[in-house]
Amino acid sequence: MRARDPVNLPAIRTWLEAIGDENPRYEREGVAPPAMLQVWTMRGLSKAVDNLYGGFEDEGYTSIVATDSAQTYHRYLRVGEELTVEGEVVDVSPPKRTALGEGRFITTVSSWFSGAEKVGEMRFRVLRYRAQKSEKPKMPPISPTRTPDTAFFWDGLADGELRLQRCGKCGSLRHPPGPACASCGSLTPVEYAVTAGTGTVHSFVVHHHPKLPGRAGPFIVALVDLDEGVRMVAPCTGPVSIGERVRAEIDGGLPVWRPAHHVALPSWSLPVTPTTVISTALATRDYQDVHHDRDAAIARGNRDIFLNILTTTGLVQRYVTDWAGPSAVIHGIDIRLGAPCHPYDTLTFGGHDVGGGTIALHGRTGEGVHVSGSVRLTR
């Protein structure tokens, strides 16, 4: 399929304005943001639903939502280039029960060409489903239980500190908190010490089941020997090994372990409005009604309109290049969507430079993780 228009500055400027990306290199050098790769060959309003998925409507799977996208950019596209795209369906899952309704996951692989040159590729997965109204109220993310013994710990996290209970008599540190000292048995008023949050992985597990509200599985939970001599359990942001050095950070009001060599990116929060959702959908040439028509979104099992995956990809690119600087070159973006991002949510990004030209990141709303994944780049 041939793109309707060549790569052009008006579309680039519209996309940059909607995404809020102020990187000057695109207009200065006459190149397109790499995250626009899919935008150039979107089908437009008259063909908002790709014929590739049309046959699934006959089975009753009338609603569609994107779930995964892995894009690779061989080079940045230049203004004036005319693109073609070739795609194929590589996998269709058996019917599966999801939170949205029964559906099938459909995976496609697409390649973009400028003349005979392949300039980018993408592995893309969508869910085609039968919309249903949930009979059960959506469970909010699990909140910690606060008691007189643990109040100091949760207050510390709110203040940006990781605190350990300390005996008021012998000075021994202990965790988890409790009323009596395990060393001397004292019930004297307890104190606390602020830990550096560094330690060594003693053991870990990968949690698959049961599902936890507000958290997408699977995820890693690690038991860490803190340098202060006590052990603490918390989720881990990525693969770890026994004996690996980690450090604690506070994410969403809870401690998480990160490999000690990872460099944190500053967090960035974006208040999402109806204008954000609609303007970015139009700027990415995505006319699926669930991104601009609230009635249609509700009829398809959603509580409101929500960000499309092309916008999320663009926001991920903006977050990384705002940190890395305008000279950074993005080679690929690989993301997975979780909780939808609706108007009046605040989408907060965080990430880490894990080495090897890779940034691991996530974007979170009050409902949980909206997006997680990685960006490959050269600085």
C-alpha positions in Angstrom: 0.0 0.0 0.0 1.2 3.5 -0.9 1.0 6.3 1.6 -1.6 8.9 0.7 0.9 11.8 1.1 4.7 12.2 1.0 6.5 12.9 4.3 5.7 16.5 4.8 6.3 19.4 7.2 2.6 20.3 7.9 1.9 16.9 9.2 5.1 16.8 11.2 4.3 20.2 12.7 0.7 19.1 13.6 2.1 16.0 15.3 4.8 17.9 17.2 2.2 20.4 18.5 -0.3 17.7 19.6 2.4 15.6 21.3 4.0 18.7 22.8 7.4 17.8 21.4 9.7 20.9 21.1 12.7 19.0 19.7 14.1 21.5 17.0 15.9 19.0 14.9 12.9 17.7 12.9 12.1 21.1 11.2 15.7 22.2 11.2 16.9 19.0 9.4 13.7 18.3 7.5 13.2 14.9 9.0 10.2 13.2 10.6 10.1 12.1 14.2 10.7 8.3 14.1 7.6 7.6 16.1 5.5 8.9 13.2 6.5 5.8 11.1 3.0 4.3 11.2 1.3 7.6 10.8 2.2 8.1 7.2 0.3 5.0 6.0 -2.8 5.2 8.3 -5.9 4.7 6.2 -7.9 7.9 7.1 -11.5 8.5 8.1 -13.2 6.6 5.3 -11.3 3.5 6.1 -10.8 3.8 9.8 -10.9 0.1 10.3 -8.3 -1.8 8.3 -9.7 -4.4 6.0 -7.2 -6.8 7.5 -9.4 -7.1 10.5 -12.8 -6.8 8.9 -13.5 -10.5 8.7 -13.5 -10.8 12.5 -16.6 -8.6 12.7 -18.5 -11.5 11.3 -17.5 -13.5 14.4 -18.9 -10.7 16.6 -15.5 -9.2 17.4 -16.6 -5.7 16.5 -14.3 -3.7 18.9 -10.6 -3.3 18.5 -7.8 -2.0 20.8 -4.0 -2.1 20.3 -1.9 -3.9 22.9 1.7 -4.1 21.7 4.0 -2.3 19.3 7.7 -2.9 18.5 9.1 -0.5 16.0 12.5 -0.4 14.4 13.8 2.6 12.6 16.7 2.1 10.1 17.0 5.8 9.5 14.9 9.0 10.0 12.5 9.8 7.1 13.1 12.9 5.1 10.6 15.4 3.9 9.4 14.6 0.4 9.9 10.8 0.6 7.0 8.7 -0.7 6.5 5.5 1.4 4.9 2.2 0.8 4.1 -0.5 3.4 3.8 -4.2 3.2 2.1 -6.2 6.0 1.0 -9.7 6.8 -0.8 -11.4 9.6 1.6 -13.7 11.4 -0.6 -15.0 14.3 -4.2 -15.2 15.4 -4.9 -16.5 18.9 -7.7 -18.8 19.9 -10.6 -17.0 21.5 -9.5 -15.6 24.9 -11.4 -14.1 27.9 -10.1 -10.6 28.6 -11.2 -7.7 30.9 -12.8 -6.1 27.8 -14.6 -9.2 26.7 -14.0 -12.4 24.7 -11.6 -11.8 21.8 -8.7 -12.7 19.6 -5.2 -11.3 19.6 -4.0 -10.6 16.1 -0.3 -10.0 15.4 0.9 -8.4 12.2 4.4 -7.6 10.8 4.8 -4.5 8.6 7.7 -3.1 6.7 8.0 0.4 5.3 9.9 1.3 2.1 11.2 4.4 0.4 11.6 3.1 -3.1 13.4 -0.2 -2.7 15.0 0.8 0.6 13.5 -0.6 3.8 13.4 2.3 6.3 11.5 0.7 9.2 9.5 -2.2 10.5 6.9 -3.0 13.2 5.5 -5.9 15.0 2.0 -4.9 16.1 -0.7 -6.7 18.1 -4.3 -5.8 18.5 -7.2 -7.3 20.4 -10.4 -7.8 18.5 -13.2 -8.4 21.1 -16.9 -8.5 21.8 -17.6 -5.5 23.9 -19.3 -6.2 27.2 -20.3 -4.2 30.2 -18.5 -5.4 33.3 -20.8 -6.7 35.9 -18.2 -6.3 38.6 -16.8 -2.9 39.6 -13.2 -2.4 38.7 -10.9 -3.1 41.6 -8.6 -0.2 42.5 -4.9 -0.9 43.0 -4.1 -2.6 46.3 -3.2 -0.1 49.0 -0.9 -1.0 51.9 -2.4 -1.6 55.4 -1.4 1.1 57.8 -1.1 0.3 61.5 0.5 2.1 64.5 3.6 -0.2 64.1 4.0 0.6 60.3 2.9 4.3 60.2 6.5 5.5 60.3 7.4 3.4 57.3 4.5 4.7 55.1 5.1 8.3 56.2 8.7 7.9 55.2 7.9 6.7 51.7 5.6 9.8 51.4 8.6 11.9 52.4 10.9 10.2 50.0 12.7 8.1 52.6 13.0 4.3 53.2 12.9 3.8 57.0 13.8 0.9 59.2 12.5 0.3 62.7 15.1 0.7 65.4 14.8 -0.5 69.0 14.7 2.3 71.5 16.6 0.2 74.0 19.4 -1.7 72.2 19.4 0.1 68.9 18.8 -3.0 66.8 17.3 -2.5 63.4 14.4 -4.7 62.3 12.0 -5.3 59.4 9.2 -5.8 59.0 8.1 -3.5 61.8 6.6 -5.0 65.0 5.9 -4.1 68.6 8.8 -6.0 70.2 12.5 -6.1 69.6 13.7 -9.5 68.2 17.1 -8.9 69.8 16.3 -7.9 73.4 12.6 -8.3 73.6 12.1 -4.7 74.6 8.7 -3.0 74.2 10.1 0.4 74.7 9.0 3.2 72.3 10.6 2.5 69.0 12.6 4.8 66.7 13.6 4.6 63.1 16.6 5.0 60.9 16.7 6.1 57.3 18.4 3.4 55.1 20.5 4.1 52.1 18.4 1.6 50.3 21.3 -0.4 48.8 21.8 -4.1 49.2 22.2 -7.5 47.5 19.6 -9.8 46.1 19.2 -12.8 48.4 16.4 -14.4 46.4 13.6 -13.6 44.0 10.4 -15.0 42.4 8.5 -14.2 39.2 4.8 -13.6 40.1 2.3 -14.8 37.5 -0.8 -15.5 39.5 -3.1 -14.4 41.1 -3.6 -11.2 39.2 -3.3 -8.1 41.2 -5.4 -5.0 40.6 -3.4 -2.1 39.2 -0.4 -4.3 38.3 0.3 -6.1 35.1 2.0 -9.5 35.4 4.3 -11.2 35.3 6.6 -9.2 37.6 9.6 -9.9 39.8 9.6 -9.7 43.6 13.0 -9.8 45.2 14.2 -10.4 48.8 17.2 -8.1 49.4 19.8 -8.1 52.1 20.1 -4.4 52.9 23.6 -3.1 53.8 22.2 -2.2 57.3 21.8 -5.9 58.0 18.1 -6.5 57.6 16.1 -8.1 54.7 13.3 -6.5 52.8 10.9 -7.7 50.1 9.7 -5.4 47.2 9.0 -5.6 43.5 11.9 -5.3 41.1 11.9 -3.3 37.8 13.5 -6.0 35.7 15.6 -9.2 35.5 18.0 -9.6 38.4 20.3 -12.4 39.6 21.1 -13.6 43.1 24.0 -11.7 44.5 23.4 -8.6 42.2 23.6 -5.2 43.8 20.4 -3.2 43.8 19.1 0.0 45.3 15.6 1.0 46.4 13.6 3.8 44.8 10.1 5.0 45.5 7.6 4.5 42.7 3.9 5.1 43.1 4.3 5.4 46.9 6.0 2.0 47.2 9.6 0.8 47.3 11.0 -1.0 44.2 14.4 -2.5 43.5 16.5 -1.4 40.6 20.0 -2.7 39.6 22.5 -0.4 41.2 24.2 0.5 37.8 21.0 1.8 36.3 20.8 5.6 35.9 17.4 7.2 36.7 15.8 9.6 34.2 13.8 12.4 35.8 10.1 11.8 36.0 7.7 13.6 33.8 3.9 14.1 34.4 1.4 15.0 31.7 -2.2 16.0 32.7 -4.4 14.3 30.1 -7.5 16.2 28.9 -10.1 15.4 26.3 -8.2 17.8 24.0 -5.1 15.7 24.5 -6.8 12.5 23.6 -8.6 13.9 20.5 -6.0 16.1 19.1 -3.3 13.4 19.3 -5.6 10.9 17.7 -6.2 13.2 14.8 -2.5 14.2 14.5 -1.6 10.5 14.2 -4.4 10.0 11.6 -6.2 7.5 13.8 -10.0 7.8 13.4 -11.1 4.9 15.5 -14.2 6.2 17.2 -13.1 5.2 20.7 -10.5 7.9 20.7 -12.8 10.8 20.0 -16.4 9.7 20.5 -17.3 9.2 24.2 -20.6 7.5 23.5 -18.9 5.0 21.1 -16.2 4.4 23.6 -18.7 3.6 26.4 -20.7 1.4 24.0 -17.6 -0.6 23.3 -17.0 -1.3 27.0 -14.8 1.6 28.0 -15.5 4.3 30.6 -14.4 7.1 28.3 -12.3 7.9 25.2 -8.6 7.0 25.7 -5.2 7.6 24.2 -4.3 5.6 21.1 -1.1 3.6 20.9 0.4 5.9 18.3 0.1 8.8 20.7 1.6 6.7 23.5 4.5 5.8 21.3 5.0 9.5 20.5 4.9 10.5 24.2 7.5 7.7 25.0 9.8 9.2 22.3 9.3 12.7 23.6 10.1 11.6 27.2 13.4 10.0 26.1 14.5 12.7 23.7 13.7 15.5 26.2 16.2 13.8 28.5 18.8 12.6 26.0 18.8 15.9 24.0 18.0 16.8 20.4 21.1 15.1 19.0 20.0 11.6 20.2 19.0 9.2 17.5 16.2 6.8 18.2 16.6 3.3 16.7 13.5 1.5 18.1 10.6 1.7 20.5 9.1 -1.4 22.0 6.0 -0.9 24.2 3.2 -2.8 25.8 -0.1 -1.1 26.9 -1.7 -1.9 30.2 -4.4 0.3 31.9 -6.0 2.7 29.4 -5.3 6.4 29.8 -8.5 8.5 29.9 -9.2 12.2 30.1 -8.5 13.7 33.5 -5.8 11.1 34.3 -2.3 12.2 35.0 0.2 10.1 33.0 3.6 10.0 34.8 6.7 8.7 33.1 9.8 7.2 34.8 12.7 5.4 33.3 16.3 4.2 33.7 19.3 4.0 31.4 20.1 0.3 31.7 23.2 0.5 29.5 23.9 -0.6 26.0 21.9 2.3 24.5 18.7 1.1 26.1 16.2 3.0 28.2 13.7 1.0 30.2 10.6 3.0 31.1 7.0 3.0 32.2 4.1 5.5 32.2 1.6 5.2 35.1 -1.8 6.6 35.8 -4.0 6.3 39.0 -5.4 3.0 37.5 -1.9 1.4 37.2 0.8 1.1 34.5 -0.5 2.5 31.2 2.7 1.7 29.2 5.9 -0.2 29.8 8.8 -1.0 27.5 12.1 0.2 26.1 13.7 2.6 23.7 17.0 2.0 21.8 19.0 5.0 21.1 22.4 6.5 20.4 23.4 9.7 22.2 
